[in-house]
Amino acid sequence: MNVKQLREEVEAVLTNVVGTYTLPNNTTLPAFYVDGQYGVPKDWKVQGLEIVIQEFPTPNPRACVGTGLDRQIWTVIMTDYQPASASLREAIQKLKRRFPDAEYIFRAESDTVYGQCRVLIPDADIFYVG
């Protein structure tokens, strides 16, 4: 899987719960973002649930007898900026149905964030050595 395929999968699953970005020119976009080196632009305002996908997966290869497991882990960070919202909970349930083997790590609330969850999605290819 590549980052474009992952984004398409995540968007398809979460399109009904995601929040919005408001750009400086007052254009609004769904709050999905693929984060490369610089992060979400500082002048974009977010409302509701933000979904940020890390551009590159973390490699996590495994050796096997006669084969190898080319394993990588994609990181998706869901942040809820809406108080008393069920969006994060709903998003987690939807992602669990699509990615049942993912790991979900919660972070504490803060003054501006009402819930955050880091989702680690494994992606593996088996190859044969020889």
Secondary structure, DSSP 8 states (H G I E B T S, - for coil): --HHHHHHHHHHHHTTT--EEE-TTS-EEESEEEE-SS-S-TT-EEESEEEEEESS-EE--EE-SSEEEEEEEEEEEEEE-STT--HHHHHHHHHHHH-TT-EEEEE---SS-SEEEEEEEEEEEEEE--
